[in-house]
Amino acid sequence: MQILYGVVQRMGMDIPEYWESINTKSLKGLIMVLGAPDMGKSTFCEYLVQRLAKEHNHVALMDGDPGQSRLGPPTTLNLSLNSGVRRVFVGSTSPVRHMLPMLVAASKLVHEAKSAGAEAIVYDTTGLIDEHQGGVTFKQAKIDLLQPSVILALQRGKELEPILAPFGKRGGPQIIDVKPSLAVQARNMYMRRRYRRLKFTKYFTDPQRVTLDWSKFAVFPKPYFTKHVLVGLEDIEGFTVALGIALDIRPQERTVTLLLPKISLDEVKVLRVGDILVDPMSFEDRKIL
């Protein structure tokens, strides 16, 4: 362990000394971590999971950022359990204009974690807190829906107060302020796009091309495919089996050819059409206008 300017080098992460003072013995149930972009939420969540693992037999990590996910490809929310990773496709890399799918996905994953016996669930949320983009209403709805036992608020000032103030006056859930690490490095739009491209490139390494008759599947929101649209392939419970990029669409035959990772599609019951396009050569993504 190395300490430099109040930052502890532990577990390969830059850990502020004041994070060490958090009483993890009292933390259980759903633990929601809130913060603006570039607050170090993901690093904090990974650190918190490793500390909670000393207190509980089963700790789950929920990655709720579809744009900068660490546990899965972009456009998905992911849940890491002892048994593996569960994934839900939300169709976009941003919660803006996709708040309902985000809430449905989050609810599904929290329920899955509780059903699997997780004693503590650390939920790493997106950085959307801007009131003009719907961030305040979105975060408040998420808190009301999921009913976390505690909220850990990473903030430098009072930027989360518009979201959290009503819950403080209501008397729940418990809110704990946490200072972000001084070692956090801001990422610009170019860096975030590059990160998504690398994640898609890795996901589609050594892919296969599969032609599907979409009339044999439930298609949401409707069977309207465009070239290079990203499609989520789901099982009967709505969990993601794979993501695919549409390469060829033949409406008269009701078939779509997808670029997919080489995995079994036996459990696929649903095709969910997303709202972004992914270039199958460069793996750059862009929104459907």
PEBELQUI-V682135 format. One line per field, one symbol per residue. burial: b if it has 24 or more other C-alpha atoms within 12 Angstrom, else e. A space follows every 50 residues. Layout:
burial=???
This chain:
burial=eeeeeeeeeeeebbbbbebeeeebeebbbbbbbbbbbbbbbbbbbbbbbb bbbeeeebbbbbbbbbbbbbbbbbbbbbbbbeeebbbbbbbbbbbbebbe bbbbbbbbbbbbbbebebbbbbbbbbbbbeeeeebbbbbbbbbeebbbbb bbbbbeeebbbebbeebeeeeebbbbbbbbbbeeeeeeeeebbebbbbbb bebbeeeeebebebeeeebbeebbbbbbbbbbbbbeebbbbbbbbbbbbe eeeebbbbbbbeeebeebbbbbbbbbbbbbeebbbbeee
